[in-house]
Amino acid sequence: MKKNVGSLDRILRILIGAALIAATLTHHLPWWGWIGIVPLLTGLIGWCPAYLPFGIKTCKSN
């Protein structure tokens, strides 16, 4: 897996994912807030499978 998620993209994914999970844990969002796991993980590993079919790459290296 080559990284395809850039720095700003990663930061935003991690923040949004963590916020969704935190809001779900504090009962501000219903069960669907667990979808925050997806952007959190893709931000942490730096690779997004949804970018592949479209050839999107927000990182400068590779």
Residue pairs with C-beta under 8 A, 6 or more apart in sequence:
1 45
1 47
2 47
2 62
3 46
3 47
3 59
3 61
3 62
4 46
4 47
4 48
4 51
4 52
4 56
4 57
4 58
4 59
4 62
5 13
5 42
5 43
5 46
5 47
5 48
5 51
5 58
5 59
6 57
6 58
6 59
6 60
7 59
8 58
9 43
9 58
9 59
10 43
10 44
10 46
11 43
12 43
13 39
13 40
13 42
13 43
14 39
14 40
14 43
14 44
16 36
16 39
17 36
17 37
17 38
17 39
17 40
17 41
17 43
18 36
18 40
19 36
20 29
20 33
20 34
20 35
20 36
20 39
21 33
21 34
21 36
21 37
21 40
23 29
23 33
24 30
24 31
24 33
24 34
24 36
42 48
42 49
46 59
48 56
51 57
51 58
